[in-house]
């Protein structure tokens, strides 16, 4: 299906209906236009795609729902990641309305898809207004199910091959400790005096090599948002991206998996070429009843939104 191009006064966005993938986002900064999305050649990394039905990980690909055990498709993996073997990043979304600066897309996911119960109707609106990109999600189901939708873009706001000169600030109160397989233990810890404390603007180069992150090779952790739920990524005094969201968490991923791989132009990636800031409910929430619920009932409407505002 044909790529869709959206434009506003400060942004040009290319969207592929396959995976509802954000393929390119050019920002008109004061010092000139800049492509801010990093695109690996191999689609396995979900770059820019909408991931679902359940973004992030579910332990062993199973959970209890209303007294019944739900077993998900996880292929040869130990756990279910981003909705299963054939997640939404591999589906073709149908455009229902496209204007100069906005596009609406729909996807039907049938009962039993990747093991999830219920026919799920998913709608996503991608909208540009000035220097802001909005991603707005909704979903309904025919049976009780779980839903956790997000997009998975890799950002780099500068001209460098890594994100070490990027600073990050997050309105966060806690983080989720994880096992060796990046599954939440169920504990919620305060970020104070940890490498996960981004309450004040902090250079990523000062944190990404912290000894606590040795096993993961960088960040791949969920922070618990609070207050205005604001996330700010910046490069010095020149360029910034401010994210706001309805979601209770953000998965910070510094793209260490891309090291040695190539982008769409053939360039070889360094260890931390980009950062993903995936706004979402918590990973493995269906197995932790004290986490915010991701259960969606028939007659209810799942709703979620995230905005990205660029300055500089």
C-alpha positions as a LaTeX table, in Angstrom:
\begin{tabular}{lrrr}
\hline
Residue & $x$ (\AA) & $y$ (\AA) & $z$ (\AA) \\
\hline
Unk1 & 0.00 & 0.00 & 0.00 \\
Unk2 & 1.24 & 3.48 & $-0.87$ \\
Unk3 & 3.23 & 5.53 & 1.63 \\
Unk4 & 1.35 & 8.53 & 3.09 \\
Unk5 & 3.09 & 11.91 & 3.44 \\
Unk6 & 1.78 & 14.42 & 5.97 \\
Unk7 & 2.91 & 18.04 & 6.28 \\
Unk8 & 2.58 & 20.95 & 8.67 \\
Unk9 & 4.44 & 24.25 & 8.99 \\
Unk10 & 7.37 & 22.58 & 10.75 \\
Unk11 & 7.18 & 18.85 & 10.06 \\
Unk12 & 7.12 & 16.40 & 7.16 \\
Unk13 & 6.16 & 12.84 & 8.05 \\
Unk14 & 6.09 & 9.70 & 5.91 \\
Unk15 & 3.86 & 6.89 & 7.16 \\
Unk16 & 3.83 & 3.34 & 5.79 \\
Unk17 & 0.51 & 1.48 & 6.29 \\
Unk18 & 2.57 & $-1.68$ & 6.84 \\
Unk19 & 2.91 & $-1.66$ & 10.60 \\
Unk20 & 1.60 & 1.92 & 10.58 \\
Unk21 & 5.31 & 2.71 & 10.51 \\
Unk22 & 6.72 & 6.21 & 10.90 \\
Unk23 & 9.34 & 5.99 & 8.16 \\
Unk24 & 10.69 & 9.53 & 8.11 \\
Unk25 & 10.18 & 12.68 & 10.18 \\
Unk26 & 11.94 & 15.83 & 8.99 \\
Unk27 & 11.88 & 18.73 & 11.44 \\
Unk28 & 12.44 & 22.33 & 10.32 \\
Unk29 & 14.82 & 23.46 & 13.05 \\
Unk30 & 16.16 & 27.02 & 13.03 \\
Unk31 & 19.53 & 25.83 & 11.73 \\
Unk32 & 17.95 & 23.78 & 8.95 \\
Unk33 & 15.88 & 20.64 & 8.31 \\
Unk34 & 16.86 & 17.44 & 10.11 \\
Unk35 & 15.74 & 13.84 & 9.79 \\
Unk36 & 15.16 & 12.75 & 13.40 \\
Unk37 & 14.22 & 9.09 & 12.88 \\
Unk38 & 16.81 & 6.33 & 12.63 \\
Unk39 & 15.80 & 3.43 & 10.37 \\
Unk40 & 17.58 & 0.06 & 10.55 \\
Unk41 & 17.38 & $-1.94$ & 7.34 \\
Unk42 & 16.07 & $-5.07$ & 9.08 \\
Unk43 & 12.37 & $-4.70$ & 10.02 \\
Unk44 & 12.78 & $-7.07$ & 12.99 \\
Unk45 & 13.57 & $-4.07$ & 15.20 \\
Unk46 & 10.04 & $-2.61$ & 14.84 \\
Unk47 & 11.56 & 0.77 & 13.93 \\
Unk48 & 8.81 & 3.38 & 13.86 \\
Unk49 & 6.03 & 0.78 & 13.90 \\
Unk50 & 2.90 & 0.52 & 15.99 \\
Unk51 & 3.40 & $-2.45$ & 18.32 \\
Unk52 & 0.55 & $-4.49$ & 19.79 \\
Unk53 & $-1.72$ & $-6.00$ & 20.82 \\
Unk54 & 0.53 & $-5.78$ & 23.83 \\
Unk55 & 3.64 & $-3.59$ & 23.63 \\
Unk56 & 6.68 & $-4.82$ & 25.56 \\
Unk57 & 6.98 & $-8.17$ & 27.34 \\
Unk58 & 4.62 & $-10.68$ & 28.91 \\
Unk59 & 6.40 & $-13.32$ & 31.01 \\
Unk60 & 6.43 & $-16.78$ & 29.40 \\
Unk61 & 3.72 & $-15.52$ & 27.02 \\
Unk62 & 0.97 & $-16.37$ & 29.47 \\
Unk63 & $-1.28$ & $-14.84$ & 32.12 \\
Unk64 & $-4.56$ & $-15.41$ & 33.92 \\
Unk65 & $-7.60$ & $-13.45$ & 32.77 \\
Unk66 & $-10.97$ & $-13.77$ & 34.53 \\
Unk67 & $-10.00$ & $-17.22$ & 35.82 \\
Unk68 & $-8.75$ & $-18.57$ & 32.48 \\
Unk69 & $-5.15$ & $-19.10$ & 31.44 \\
Unk70 & $-4.24$ & $-17.21$ & 28.26 \\
Unk71 & $-1.34$ & $-18.66$ & 26.25 \\
Unk72 & 0.19 & $-16.36$ & 23.63 \\
Unk73 & 2.22 & $-17.06$ & 20.51 \\
Unk74 & 5.89 & $-16.43$ & 21.27 \\
Unk75 & 7.66 & $-18.58$ & 18.70 \\
Unk76 & 11.07 & $-19.73$ & 19.92 \\
Unk77 & 11.33 & $-16.89$ & 22.42 \\
Unk78 & 11.06 & $-17.35$ & 26.17 \\
Unk79 & 8.53 & $-14.54$ & 26.49 \\
Unk80 & 5.98 & $-12.70$ & 24.36 \\
Unk81 & 7.35 & $-9.41$ & 23.00 \\
Unk82 & 5.35 & $-6.67$ & 21.25 \\
Unk83 & 2.25 & $-8.74$ & 20.66 \\
Unk84 & 3.66 & $-12.04$ & 19.49 \\
Unk85 & 5.32 & $-13.63$ & 16.48 \\
Unk86 & 3.07 & $-11.77$ & 14.04 \\
Unk87 & 2.36 & $-8.54$ & 15.88 \\
Unk88 & 0.79 & $-5.32$ & 14.62 \\
Unk89 & 4.16 & $-4.12$ & 13.29 \\
Unk90 & 3.70 & $-6.70$ & 10.50 \\
Unk91 & 0.08 & $-5.85$ & 9.67 \\
Unk92 & $-1.24$ & $-3.54$ & 6.98 \\
Unk93 & $-3.41$ & $-0.79$ & 8.45 \\
Unk94 & $-6.22$ & 0.59 & 6.29 \\
Unk95 & $-6.28$ & 4.37 & 5.84 \\
Unk96 & $-9.83$ & 5.65 & 6.39 \\
Unk97 & $-9.17$ & 9.37 & 5.98 \\
Unk98 & $-6.11$ & 11.30 & 4.81 \\
Unk99 & $-5.68$ & 15.09 & 4.65 \\
Unk100 & $-2.62$ & 17.29 & 4.29 \\
Unk101 & $-1.69$ & 17.05 & 7.98 \\
Unk102 & $-3.71$ & 14.10 & 9.34 \\
Unk103 & $-4.33$ & 10.43 & 8.59 \\
Unk104 & $-6.68$ & 7.94 & 10.25 \\
Unk105 & $-5.97$ & 4.20 & 10.11 \\
Unk106 & $-7.90$ & 1.08 & 11.13 \\
Unk107 & $-6.93$ & $-2.52$ & 11.85 \\
Unk108 & $-9.06$ & $-5.58$ & 12.68 \\
Unk109 & $-7.44$ & $-8.21$ & 14.89 \\
Unk110 & $-9.57$ & $-11.36$ & 15.12 \\
Unk111 & $-10.40$ & $-13.37$ & 18.23 \\
Unk112 & $-7.43$ & $-15.63$ & 19.02 \\
Unk113 & $-4.92$ & $-13.51$ & 17.09 \\
Unk114 & $-1.51$ & $-14.41$ & 18.60 \\
Unk115 & $-3.48$ & $-16.03$ & 21.41 \\
Unk116 & $-5.25$ & $-12.88$ & 22.59 \\
Unk117 & $-9.03$ & $-13.17$ & 23.15 \\
Unk118 & $-11.64$ & $-11.01$ & 21.43 \\
Unk119 & $-12.12$ & $-9.36$ & 18.05 \\
Unk120 & $-10.21$ & $-6.10$ & 18.46 \\
Unk121 & $-10.86$ & $-3.00$ & 16.35 \\
Unk122 & $-7.93$ & $-0.60$ & 16.50 \\
Unk123 & $-7.97$ & 3.00 & 15.30 \\
Unk124 & $-4.98$ & 5.32 & 15.17 \\
Unk125 & $-4.86$ & 8.97 & 14.16 \\
Unk126 & $-1.54$ & 10.55 & 13.16 \\
Unk127 & $-1.77$ & 14.35 & 13.18 \\
Unk128 & 0.70 & 17.17 & 12.61 \\
Unk129 & 0.09 & 20.66 & 14.02 \\
Unk130 & 2.94 & 23.15 & 13.67 \\
Unk131 & 5.98 & 21.50 & 15.27 \\
Unk132 & 3.94 & 18.83 & 17.07 \\
Unk133 & 3.14 & 15.25 & 16.06 \\
Unk134 & 0.17 & 13.55 & 17.76 \\
Unk135 & $-0.42$ & 9.80 & 17.95 \\
Unk136 & $-3.96$ & 9.01 & 19.14 \\
Unk137 & $-5.12$ & 5.43 & 19.71 \\
Unk138 & $-8.47$ & 3.80 & 20.43 \\
Unk139 & $-9.67$ & 0.19 & 20.51 \\
Unk140 & $-12.76$ & $-1.88$ & 21.28 \\
Unk141 & $-13.14$ & $-5.60$ & 21.87 \\
Unk142 & $-15.79$ & $-8.32$ & 21.64 \\
Unk143 & $-14.37$ & $-10.25$ & 24.62 \\
Unk144 & $-12.43$ & $-9.38$ & 27.75 \\
Unk145 & $-8.82$ & $-8.92$ & 26.72 \\
Unk146 & $-5.67$ & $-6.88$ & 27.41 \\
Unk147 & $-4.39$ & $-4.00$ & 25.28 \\
Unk148 & $-1.19$ & $-1.95$ & 25.39 \\
Unk149 & $-0.42$ & 0.06 & 22.24 \\
Unk150 & 2.52 & 2.32 & 21.42 \\
Unk151 & 4.82 & 3.35 & 18.58 \\
Unk152 & 8.47 & 2.34 & 18.48 \\
Unk153 & 10.42 & 5.17 & 16.75 \\
Unk154 & 14.20 & 5.46 & 17.15 \\
Unk155 & 15.16 & 9.13 & 17.68 \\
Unk156 & 18.41 & 10.99 & 17.10 \\
Unk157 & 18.03 & 14.78 & 17.05 \\
Unk158 & 21.54 & 15.54 & 15.84 \\
Unk159 & 24.08 & 14.73 & 13.16 \\
Unk160 & 26.15 & 12.38 & 15.32 \\
Unk161 & 26.27 & 8.59 & 15.09 \\
Unk162 & 25.29 & 8.14 & 18.74 \\
Unk163 & 23.08 & 9.82 & 21.33 \\
Unk164 & 25.78 & 10.54 & 23.94 \\
Unk165 & 25.38 & 14.31 & 23.49 \\
Unk166 & 21.62 & 14.03 & 24.09 \\
Unk167 & 20.22 & 15.02 & 27.48 \\
Unk168 & 17.10 & 13.46 & 28.96 \\
Unk169 & 14.64 & 14.70 & 31.56 \\
Unk170 & 11.63 & 12.65 & 32.69 \\
Unk171 & 8.83 & 13.46 & 35.14 \\
Unk172 & 9.34 & 10.14 & 36.88 \\
Unk173 & 8.87 & 8.84 & 40.40 \\
Unk174 & 9.97 & 5.24 & 40.07 \\
Unk175 & 11.23 & 2.45 & 37.84 \\
Unk176 & 10.62 & $-1.26$ & 37.40 \\
Unk177 & 13.54 & $-3.54$ & 38.29 \\
Unk178 & 13.84 & $-6.43$ & 35.83 \\
Unk179 & 15.25 & $-9.95$ & 35.62 \\
Unk180 & 18.03 & $-10.99$ & 33.24 \\
Unk181 & 15.31 & $-11.45$ & 30.59 \\
Unk182 & 14.02 & $-7.88$ & 31.11 \\
Unk183 & 10.84 & $-9.08$ & 32.81 \\
Unk184 & 9.65 & $-6.86$ & 35.70 \\
Unk185 & 10.14 & $-8.48$ & 39.09 \\
Unk186 & 6.95 & $-6.79$ & 40.32 \\
Unk187 & 8.81 & $-4.42$ & 42.59 \\
Unk188 & 8.54 & $-0.65$ & 42.14 \\
Unk189 & 11.60 & 1.31 & 43.26 \\
Unk190 & 12.24 & 5.00 & 43.74 \\
Unk191 & 14.62 & 6.45 & 41.15 \\
Unk192 & 16.52 & 8.49 & 43.74 \\
Unk193 & 20.27 & 7.76 & 43.69 \\
Unk194 & 19.97 & 5.33 & 40.77 \\
Unk195 & 20.99 & 5.62 & 37.09 \\
Unk196 & 17.24 & 5.80 & 36.32 \\
Unk197 & 16.86 & 9.22 & 37.95 \\
Unk198 & 16.20 & 11.66 & 35.11 \\
Unk199 & 14.19 & 14.12 & 37.16 \\
Unk200 & 16.86 & 16.67 & 36.25 \\
Unk201 & 18.28 & 17.00 & 32.74 \\
Unk202 & 21.13 & 14.49 & 32.41 \\
Unk203 & 23.51 & 13.68 & 29.57 \\
Unk204 & 22.99 & 10.13 & 28.36 \\
Unk205 & 26.75 & 9.57 & 28.07 \\
Unk206 & 26.93 & 9.97 & 31.86 \\
Unk207 & 24.41 & 7.16 & 32.46 \\
Unk208 & 24.30 & 4.67 & 29.60 \\
Unk209 & 27.57 & 2.95 & 30.65 \\
Unk210 & 26.63 & 2.71 & 34.33 \\
Unk211 & 27.67 & $-0.63$ & 35.93 \\
Unk212 & 24.02 & $-1.40$ & 36.76 \\
Unk213 & 23.35 & $-1.48$ & 33.00 \\
Unk214 & 26.24 & $-3.79$ & 32.12 \\
Unk215 & 24.05 & $-6.84$ & 31.46 \\
Unk216 & 21.62 & $-4.97$ & 29.18 \\
Unk217 & 24.32 & $-2.88$ & 27.47 \\
Unk218 & 22.27 & 0.27 & 28.04 \\
Unk219 & 18.75 & 1.24 & 28.99 \\
Unk220 & 15.78 & $-1.01$ & 28.31 \\
Unk221 & 13.69 & $-0.13$ & 31.35 \\
Unk222 & 10.29 & 1.29 & 32.25 \\
Unk223 & 10.03 & 4.53 & 34.24 \\
Unk224 & 6.86 & 5.45 & 36.12 \\
Unk225 & 5.60 & 8.88 & 35.10 \\
Unk226 & 4.07 & 11.46 & 37.39 \\
Unk227 & 2.73 & 15.01 & 37.35 \\
Unk228 & 2.56 & 16.42 & 33.83 \\
Unk229 & 4.05 & 13.18 & 32.44 \\
Unk230 & 6.58 & 15.18 & 30.45 \\
Unk231 & 9.66 & 13.67 & 28.78 \\
Unk232 & 12.27 & 15.98 & 27.23 \\
Unk233 & 15.11 & 14.95 & 24.94 \\
Unk234 & 17.56 & 17.66 & 23.89 \\
Unk235 & 20.93 & 18.29 & 22.27 \\
Unk236 & 22.54 & 21.21 & 24.09 \\
Unk237 & 20.77 & 24.53 & 23.67 \\
Unk238 & 19.79 & 24.00 & 20.07 \\
Unk239 & 17.26 & 21.21 & 19.52 \\
Unk240 & 14.72 & 19.48 & 21.72 \\
Unk241 & 11.75 & 17.12 & 21.65 \\
Unk242 & 9.14 & 17.28 & 24.39 \\
Unk243 & 6.81 & 14.32 & 24.84 \\
Unk244 & 3.52 & 14.38 & 26.74 \\
Unk245 & 1.25 & 11.39 & 27.16 \\
Unk246 & $-1.81$ & 9.88 & 28.78 \\
Unk247 & 0.19 & 6.77 & 29.67 \\
Unk248 & 1.58 & 5.89 & 33.13 \\
Unk249 & 5.00 & 4.73 & 31.93 \\
Unk250 & 7.75 & 5.15 & 29.36 \\
Unk251 & 10.13 & 2.43 & 28.21 \\
Unk252 & 13.59 & 3.93 & 27.66 \\
Unk253 & 15.59 & 1.92 & 25.15 \\
Unk254 & 19.00 & 3.09 & 23.93 \\
Unk255 & 19.07 & 0.84 & 20.85 \\
Unk256 & 22.10 & $-1.23$ & 21.85 \\
Unk257 & 20.67 & $-4.06$ & 19.72 \\
Unk258 & 21.54 & $-2.09$ & 16.58 \\
Unk259 & 25.31 & $-2.11$ & 17.11 \\
Unk260 & 27.00 & $-3.51$ & 14.00 \\
Unk261 & 23.75 & $-3.56$ & 12.01 \\
Unk262 & 23.14 & $-1.25$ & 9.06 \\
Unk263 & 20.61 & 1.47 & 8.32 \\
Unk264 & 18.62 & 1.81 & 5.11 \\
Unk265 & 21.55 & 3.61 & 3.44 \\
Unk266 & 24.07 & 0.91 & 4.41 \\
Unk267 & 25.75 & 2.84 & 7.23 \\
Unk268 & 26.93 & 0.66 & 10.13 \\
Unk269 & 25.45 & 1.57 & 13.51 \\
Unk270 & 27.52 & 2.31 & 16.61 \\
Unk271 & 26.39 & 0.93 & 19.99 \\
Unk272 & 23.83 & 3.60 & 20.94 \\
Unk273 & 22.78 & 5.29 & 17.68 \\
Unk274 & 19.31 & 6.32 & 18.85 \\
Unk275 & 16.85 & 6.28 & 21.72 \\
Unk276 & 13.28 & 4.95 & 21.89 \\
Unk277 & 10.90 & 6.61 & 24.34 \\
Unk278 & 7.91 & 4.28 & 24.23 \\
Unk279 & 4.96 & 5.67 & 26.19 \\
Unk280 & 2.83 & 2.78 & 27.43 \\
Unk281 & 1.36 & 0.84 & 30.33 \\
Unk282 & 3.85 & $-1.29$ & 32.22 \\
Unk283 & 5.39 & $-4.45$ & 30.76 \\
Unk284 & 3.92 & $-7.72$ & 32.05 \\
Unk285 & 1.03 & $-5.89$ & 33.72 \\
Unk286 & $-1.36$ & $-8.85$ & 33.24 \\
Unk287 & 0.83 & $-10.82$ & 35.68 \\
Unk288 & 1.05 & $-8.04$ & 38.30 \\
Unk289 & $-2.32$ & $-6.98$ & 39.65 \\
Unk290 & $-0.83$ & $-3.97$ & 41.50 \\
Unk291 & 0.30 & $-2.46$ & 38.17 \\
Unk292 & $-2.17$ & $-0.19$ & 36.32 \\
Unk293 & $-4.65$ & $-2.49$ & 34.57 \\
Unk294 & $-4.51$ & $-3.13$ & 30.82 \\
Unk295 & $-7.78$ & $-5.10$ & 30.79 \\
Unk296 & $-10.34$ & $-3.99$ & 28.20 \\
Unk297 & $-13.95$ & $-5.17$ & 28.51 \\
Unk298 & $-16.64$ & $-5.34$ & 25.81 \\
Unk299 & $-18.45$ & $-1.99$ & 25.71 \\
Unk300 & $-15.38$ & $-0.09$ & 26.92 \\
Unk301 & $-13.11$ & 2.00 & 24.70 \\
Unk302 & $-9.34$ & 1.88 & 25.09 \\
Unk303 & $-7.96$ & 5.40 & 24.59 \\
Unk304 & $-4.41$ & 6.67 & 24.61 \\
Unk305 & $-2.45$ & 9.60 & 23.19 \\
Unk306 & 1.11 & 10.88 & 22.95 \\
Unk307 & 2.43 & 14.16 & 21.53 \\
Unk308 & 5.94 & 15.04 & 20.33 \\
Unk309 & 6.81 & 18.76 & 20.13 \\
Unk310 & 10.07 & 19.86 & 18.51 \\
Unk311 & 11.86 & 23.13 & 19.31 \\
Unk312 & 15.11 & 24.81 & 18.34 \\
\hline
\end{tabular}
